[in-house]
Amino acid sequence: MAAFDPSQPSYVVDPYPALAELRAEDPVWFSADLDAWIVTGYAECAAALHDASTLRSDFLAVEGARWDEARRRSEVFLGGVPALSAMAEPNHHRMRDTISGVFSPRAVERLRPRIEATVNGLLDAIEPGEPFDVMGGLAYPLPRRVIAEQLGLVEADREPFLRDASRIARAMFGDGSSGEAEQALEAHASLAAYLSRAASTPGAYDVAGALGRMFEAREAGALSDVEMLALMVDVALAGNDPTACLIGNGTLALLRHPEERAVLLGDPSLISGAVEEFLRYDSPLHALMRIAARDTVLGRHEVHAGDVVYLLLGAANRDPVQFPDPDRLDVRRRSLRHLGFGSGSHRCLGAPLARLVAEITFGAMLARFPAMRLAPLGLEREHGFELRAPSRLLVLTG
Ligand code: HEM
């Protein structure tokens, strides 16, 4: 029986050999340690994602002591309104629809000049000859600035708004300390105050952004106050870490595959395809959790109502049945139906924005630093089962 232990240092460094072994043995496997099913096959992950009423993501609504603490925190800090990714129909559809228009590929194009300016500003800060941490200096700050634009926040509101949203998230998923709880309650009050001030002050936000749509929906009765606040926090945070992971993983992939980097340097029009390959080759969101709403069959197994199921997107994206030669980075790969952004009704809402940010970032990095290399001992990682990326990625640009 294959060993599966995501806390092993060897798994943190490179999970793919262990995942390949597990998939070859059984693409749907029960881990007694995690008390959960581990799904590593592409077909099985895709099927699960497309059957959201059987394999549900709204864990806060599931009976049982396992979710009591999460439920309590959600009630206290967000009025019991879950994130879109953890919401069931019909509320999920109704709330997603209020903002989906501003996340379409055409709508996010309006941000291109500002994303380019932000990327260039961050790259301008690199000291020639000094090692540069791609994670701390670019990958993490960039998506925060982009989402502030996408929301339509004015300059003065950006930092306080994002700080308040992060404080709420920390209390939702943190160690449960009273300090975190206090900060989150203050943050909630300050976001509620922002909401009522912005609603009655002309020019308080850019009406073309996501906040504009939320205010319209609230006016029309499609969103309540408490839902709007939760949706603001969700949109402010949902894509930041995954986008940072994509930038980190893609940069590392190019550092380790100079021949593929040369292909992109020779033909920059291939960069948008390369972004899809990065999402497949080293997926930022490696695992999604689902809970069986009823007894069902997954692969060769009977999964029982209440069972926890982890869909390992990172493993599905290396399934040789779906992707020939899956462990090879190939920026020219065609018809890439990867699961890096999920699939089905909960597929990533921010995918067009993430793609645009990544395309601009890799384009600018390659153009400015064609000979970039990994600094000695420049790569560090921390344990992470759901998100995968370097924690530090030092490069030499000169
Ligand atoms: C490379 C970057 C990104 C990756 C890899 C990524 C990945 C994903 C995945 C796999 C899901 C599905 C979750 C599930 O089915 O449980 C998802 C959902 C979601 N993502 Fe992203 N995401 C990224 C960037 C973004 C950005 C920039 C935003 C902007 C706000 C965003 C907002 C969301 C939201 C709101 C959902 C929930 C959608 C729903 O349940 O209807 N994501 N993302």
Boltz pocket constraint, residues with backbone or C-beta under 6 A from the ligand:
constraints:
  - pocket:
      binder: B
      contacts: [[A, 57], [A, 84], [A, 85], [A, 86], [A, 92], [A, 96], [A, 234], [A, 235], [A, 236], [A, 238], [A, 239], [A, 240], [A, 242], [A, 243], [A, 244], [A, 246], [A, 284], [A, 285], [A, 288], [A, 289], [A, 339], [A, 340], [A, 341], [A, 342], [A, 343], [A, 345], [A, 346], [A, 347], [A, 348], [A, 349], [A, 350], [A, 351], [A, 353], [A, 354]]
      max_distance: 6.0
